[in-house]
Amino acid sequence: MAKGTHCLGVDIGSSSVKICELDSRQDDLHLQNFDYTTLPNEAIVDGELMNATAVGDAISTLLDRNDVRRQETALSVSGNTVIIKKITLPLMTQEELEESIQWEAEQFIPFEIEDVYVGFEVLAPRTEQGQMDVVLVAAKKELINDYVEVCRQNDLEPLVVDVDPFAVQNMYEVNYGFQGQETVNLLDMGNSVISINIVRDGITSFTRDLSLGGANITEEISRRLNITYDEAEIYKMGGNPDKERGRSLREDSVVPDTAGAGDAVVPQEVEDIIQEQADEIADQLEESLDFFAATAADSHIDQNIVTGGTGAIPSLRRIIASKTGVDTELANPFRSIQYDERDFPPERIHELKPIAGVAVGLALRRTDES
């Protein structure tokens, strides 16, 4: 983080677009801008842009509303066409790896190699064994090109394309730091995908995406109560649709953990549905952790750290903690970032922190990175 200026972080999620601008001043990070706007339902499906016009309009709205002048941009992608694999290769130089990575990748990804962009990072060279661990990332060129194009149409210059789990990892490292021998399970719980990234001593040990999220809860509430998706979303987050008429909400419209108190009226049936769906999410998470335990020499996890709008649901975090037997905490992506409380009052930061993990991680990237 010593060179270059910060990129504009643009997080294009399945239900909203977020932007984040950071500046470095001496040894401190300062928050310049953070904002989000919702997307129409199914504008993005499985990470793919189904309604590029709506996404482009959302980006334009955020740039204009916040008078953003920074053009250099960091993006991230997720979904079924993004592959993350931890592989073991013979020890070789960076130059040799760059020459051979396309052939190596071909053995591990289910797509034609000419149809994907490939990235990699050497994690842990093991000189004694003549081997090294490498994280391999591959994404469909069509997917990347769509994301890049929608930004360029708004006069942005994408310099970095990341993946959501690693953006969250960067956010966590800057705000909390990784302690020696500590194992943290970073859970990014979005509207349609839950990303698992288990990090030991600062190095990724296991990643997996679960194709479920907050939308599953909202859709079930909508179906069983025979109400609209937007009304169901308000109920899910502890609000009262009668008091929210005219607002279009998705998973990013988070509320403090105390939501549901006071004049908010949440039917018992909604509580029951949330409980059922949260149990299902926790069960699938538990299955993934069991798989990790079966394949890892040391499967102990010290803490679950949650980001994403779905993670703002307190009962879900409680159920995850109970089923995994691991303390589960909602991350604060602004924990070590300075901000002016006139621009970002504490209650605004409290509202934003569940949804800010990926965007902050992207805004940490520098213009001189590849």
C-alpha positions, 0 to 999 in steps of 0.5 A, spaced: 500 500 500 505 504 499 505 506 492 500 509 487 493 512 489 487 508 491 482 506 486 475 507 486 471 501 489 465 499 485 461 493 488 456 491 483 452 486 487 446 482 485 441 487 488 445 493 489 451 497 486 456 500 492 461 505 491 467 507 496 473 512 495 479 512 500 485 516 501 491 515 504 494 521 509 500 519 512 499 513 516 491 513 516 486 511 511 480 516 510 473 515 507 471 520 502 465 517 499 461 511 500 454 510 497 449 505 494 443 504 490 438 498 489 438 495 482 431 492 479 430 484 481 434 480 477 438 485 474 444 480 475 443 473 476 449 468 478 453 474 477 452 475 470 449 482 467 442 481 465 440 488 465 446 492 463 442 498 462 440 498 469 447 497 472 450 503 468 444 507 470 445 505 478 453 507 477 451 514 473 447 515 479 452 514 484 457 518 481 453 524 479 450 524 486 457 524 490 461 528 485 466 523 483 472 525 479 476 519 480 476 514 474 481 509 476 476 503 478 477 496 482 471 491 480 470 484 483 466 479 480 462 472 483 458 467 481 458 460 477 463 462 472 468 464 477 473 459 479 477 459 485 482 453 486 488 452 491 493 448 487 500 445 488 505 445 483 512 444 482 517 449 485 518 454 479 520 462 478 515 467 477 517 467 470 516 460 469 509 460 472 507 465 468 509 461 462 505 455 464 499 457 468 495 457 462 496 449 461 496 448 469 489 452 469 486 448 463 487 441 468 483 445 474 477 449 470 471 446 467 471 451 461 475 452 455 481 456 456 481 461 451 474 463 454 477 465 460 481 470 464 486 467 469 490 470 475 494 467 480 498 468 487 503 464 490 501 462 497 507 458 500 513 456 497 515 449 500 523 449 498 524 442 502 519 439 498 520 442 491 513 445 491 508 451 492 501 452 493 498 457 488 491 460 488 488 460 481 482 464 479 479 464 472 473 468 470 469 467 463 472 473 459 464 475 457 463 476 464 469 480 465 468 484 459 461 486 461 463 489 467 468 493 464 464 495 459 458 498 463 464 502 467 467 504 461 460 507 459 460 511 465 467 514 463 471 509 469 477 506 467 477 499 470 484 497 472 483 491 477 478 486 477 478 482 484 473 476 486 469 478 492 472 473 497 479 476 496 476 483 497 473 482 503 480 478 506 483 485 504 478 489 508 479 484 514 486 485 514 487 492 514 481 493 519 483 487 524 489 484 522 491 477 522 494 474 528 499 468 528 496 461 527 489 464 527 484 461 523 478 466 521 472 464 516 470 470 512 463 469 510 460 474 505 453 473 505 449 477 499 442 477 496 444 470 492 451 468 494 454 466 500 462 466 499 466 462 504 473 464 505 477 460 511 484 464 512 489 461 516 495 466 518 493 471 513 493 465 507 487 462 504 486 455 506 479 454 503 474 457 499 467 456 497 460 459 494 453 457 496 448 459 491 443 462 496 442 468 501 437 473 503 433 473 497 431 466 499 428 468 505 425 474 502 421 470 496 419 465 502 416 471 506 413 473 499 410 467 498 407 465 504 404 471 506 402 473 499 405 480 499 410 483 494 417 482 494 419 489 497 414 488 502 417 482 504 424 485 504 422 490 509 419 485 514 425 481 513 429 486 516 424 488 521 420 494 519 413 495 517 411 496 510 406 500 511 411 505 514 415 504 508 411 505 502 414 508 496 421 505 498 424 500 493 428 496 498 433 490 497 438 486 501 442 493 502 437 496 506 439 494 512 437 497 519 440 497 526 441 490 530 435 493 534 430 493 529 424 490 530 423 494 537 418 500 538 413 501 533 416 496 528 411 490 527 413 483 525 408 478 524 410 471 528 410 468 521 415 472 519 420 470 525 418 463 523 420 463 516 426 467 518 428 462 523 427 456 518 431 459 512 436 461 517 437 454 519 437 452 512 443 457 510 446 454 517 446 447 515 449 448 508 454 452 511 456 447 516 456 442 511 462 446 507 465 446 514 465 439 515 468 438 508 474 443 510 475 439 516 475 432 512 481 435 508 485 440 512 490 437 517 488 443 522 480 444 521 480 449 528 476 455 526 477 461 531 472 466 529 466 467 523 466 474 521 460 476 517 459 481 511 454 482 507 446 485 507 444 478 509 449 478 515 445 484 518 440 479 520 441 478 528 438 471 528 442 468 522 448 470 526 446 467 532 444 460 529 450 460 525 454 461 532 450 455 535 451 450 529 458 451 528 460 452 535 464 458 533 463 466 535 460 469 529 461 477 529 459 482 524 465 486 521 466 493 521 469 495 514 470 502 517 474 500 524 480 502 522 478 508 517 478 515 519 471 519 517 468 526 518 462 525 522 459 531 519 459 527 513 458 520 516 454 520 522 455 514 527 448 511 525 450 512 518 456 508 519 452 503 523 447 502 517 452 501 512 457 497 515 454 490 513 454 492 506 461 495 505 465 489 506 467 488 498 467 495 496 472 497 502 476 492 500 476 494 492 477 501 494 484 499 498 487 497 491 492 501 488 492 504 481 499 501 480 497 494 481 495 489 476 
